[in-house]
Amino acid sequence: MSKEYNTVITNVLVIGAGGAGLRAAIEISESGLSVLVIGKRDKSDSHTSLAAGGINAALGNIDPQDSWQQHFADTYLEGYCIGQPEIIEIMSKESPDLVREIDNWGANFDRANNGSIDQRYFGAHTYRRTCYTADCTGKTILNTLLKKASDLNIPIKDTKYVTEILVEKNSTFGAFSFDINSGERTLYLADAVILATGGHTRIWKKSSSRKDENTGDGIFLALKAGCEVVDMEMVQFHPTGMLFPNEIAGTLVTEAVRGEGGKLFNNLGERFMSKYDPERLELSTRDRVAFANYSEIINGRGTKNGGVFLDITHIKKEEIIKKLPSIYKQFIEYQMLDISKEMMEVAPTAHYSMGGVLVSPAEHSTNINGLFACGEVAGGLHGANRLGGNSLAEILVFGKKVGQAAAHFSKNIKSHNRSINAINLANKNIDKLIKEGEEIGRKLEFEIQDLMWNYCGVVRDREKLTHGLSKLKSINERFSKIDVRVSKNNYSDLVVAHNIRCAIYSAEASIKSALIREESIGSHQRSDFPSENTKKKVNYICFLSKDSTMSIREEICLPLGKELDNIVNSTKKIKSFVGKLIE
């Protein structure tokens, strides 16, 4: 007999308590509807808090010639022209208003001498358009949204692990979850559901995400509900992550280190970026620097710990502490290393999911009625390479848009299909995982992370990807024998089991998409297909067939309309990269 569950009813359910989910909830609440936000982590410590560098908006405060058109062109071109133009246009046009709004709500971005919001350079942006709060922009935005949500009395429930989106006749009617600490199960009934669960970069061995976050929950939930996901092969590897100790491997070393004059060297003492981007050197874009670092390492020119050297010892200690206080403290704390005297060892780390749930441009609706997605879990904005600062813009712009769309859907819904069978099945599916078995969950989890890093990492090829897919199939078979034991105060095995299940689905979509894309473009680098296919721009879309197998279809990228095409063709070119901070 399945465990009993509680029932909670709301107009709109938001899954994910980060910036995107909170901004959506605020919009829904202000429309007069009931909204509930649920998340895995403590609401004050969502992944949004780790976005340090800034948020993009073409305010023109520092460079008056900046415009939404130039922001569009920079984003579209740097995404290698496979991002969804309408999504990019909306973000570029609306981010200024959303930045001003959250600043008025209390974000209090750093100011220029004239009192306007200050803006700085980020990589591959033509003008200074990145607004910031020191080196804690994401944390500031998150805290501001939390306060706004509190003022509106929006309920936010932590430690809730959503296991299924409930669907009947191609319409969602809620979700099912268990509490990570107590095991308590809850049925959420809602007119509309918003996925704001983040990405899937934690399924790689070296990742800037923390334990048990960004495990692909939203990708799994969307696929199982009947949605499609796009660009799953496009995962951004940040060029500089920490190498040791093991518990913090992958932790970011901000690109501001390079922006302040940091130089990259191999074990021969060569400043190797001159071979990969002689004009921009260390100030090149993330995909290019990550590829350069990786290439030096695998070709035997890396450090003894499997990285490259990042050197800032030529900068005065006082300047380092003033401009890079967090990084200085980070290396002292974890490695007892004074970066003003010794070089850092760094290597690429899985950082951001540029692909995600396939959504409509304006409303970010899915092909399931009443189901929406926003933030990192949604695809379409970034294409093959993400510009730093666009992710925080994305969560505000499309958090608001999704909130409006979900509220409109709820207010206009005529009837609601619910299924007791779907509810009972969701409850039973949790029970099925709780059993004695031969396989240890954490071991399977680590094996997935290893295979993704080794076979679907910075540089891929057919042999690696095929082997990785085979290993993933084996892990999936062993998953049926996983050992999951629960007690009154310990449901960690159950959490790990669900993380693995989500990781398997996300990994399969990523590997299969990487296999079918036979070209090198942006973050997707194929050693067996080193050139970009300039004749055909496509997106690859994954979905579950009727027999639950993962299938892929190809979709030709739509040409730009006349206005957007003119914008791209007339875009400004960066003439000098001296002194341009990137994050």
DAMOMO-V946460 format. One record per backbone hydrogen bond with DSSP energy under -1.0 kcal/mol. NH is the residue of the N-H (numbers start at 1). CO is the residue of the C=O. If there is no record, write none. Layout:
# DAMOMO-V946460
NH	CO
NH	CO
This chain:
# DAMOMO-V946460
6	185
8	187
10	189
12	34
13	192
14	36
15	194
16	38
22	18
23	19
24	20
25	21
26	22
27	23
28	24
29	25
30	26
32	29
33	28
36	12
37	155
38	14
39	157
45	42
49	46
50	47
51	48
52	50
55	131
56	389
57	129
59	57
66	63
71	67
72	68
73	69
74	70
75	71
76	72
77	73
78	74
79	75
80	77
81	76
82	79
84	380
88	84
89	85
90	86
91	87
92	88
93	89
94	90
95	91
98	94
99	95
100	96
101	97
102	98
103	99
104	100
105	101
107	102
110	132
112	116
115	112
118	110
120	130
125	122
130	120
131	55
136	133
137	52
138	51
140	136
141	137
142	138
143	139
144	140
145	141
146	142
147	143
148	144
149	145
150	146
151	147
152	148
153	150
154	149
157	37
160	39
161	178
163	176
164	176
166	174
168	171
171	168
172	369
173	166
175	188
176	164
177	186
178	161
179	184
180	159
183	179
186	177
187	6
188	175
189	8
190	173
191	11
192	11
193	370
194	13
195	372
196	15
202	214
203	200
204	201
205	449
208	350
213	210
216	199
220	216
221	217
222	218
223	219
224	220
225	221
227	222
229	542
230	356
231	540
234	231
235	233
236	352
238	349
241	347
242	251
248	245
249	246
250	242
251	248
253	240
257	254
259	255
260	256
261	258
262	257
263	311
265	309
266	270
267	301
269	266
272	270
274	271
275	272
277	273
281	277
283	280
284	281
289	285
290	286
291	287
292	288
293	289
294	290
295	291
296	292
297	293
298	294
299	295
300	297
301	296
303	307
306	303
308	346
309	265
310	344
311	263
315	312
320	316
321	317
322	318
323	319
324	320
328	324
329	325
330	326
331	327
332	328
333	329
334	330
335	331
336	332
337	331
341	338
342	338
344	310
346	308
347	241
349	238
350	206
351	236
352	236
354	234
356	230
357	377
358	228
360	365
364	360
366	371
369	170
371	368
372	193
373	364
374	195
378	375
379	357
384	79
385	382
390	387
394	390
395	391
396	392
397	393
398	394
400	396
401	397
402	398
403	399
404	400
405	401
406	402
407	403
408	404
409	405
410	406
411	407
412	408
423	419
424	420
425	421
426	422
427	423
428	424
429	425
431	427
432	428
435	433
439	481
444	440
445	441
446	442
447	443
448	444
449	445
450	446
451	447
452	448
453	449
454	450
455	451
456	452
460	525
465	461
466	462
467	463
468	464
469	465
470	466
471	467
472	468
473	469
474	470
475	471
476	472
477	473
478	474
479	475
481	478
482	479
483	439
484	435
487	490
495	491
496	492
497	493
498	494
499	495
500	496
501	497
502	498
503	499
504	500
505	501
506	502
507	503
508	504
509	505
510	506
511	507
512	508
513	509
514	510
515	511
516	512
517	513
518	516
519	517
520	531
521	524
523	384
524	521
527	460
534	532
539	555
541	553
542	229
543	551
545	549
548	545
551	543
553	541
555	539
557	537
565	561
566	562
567	563
568	564
569	565
570	566
571	568
580	577
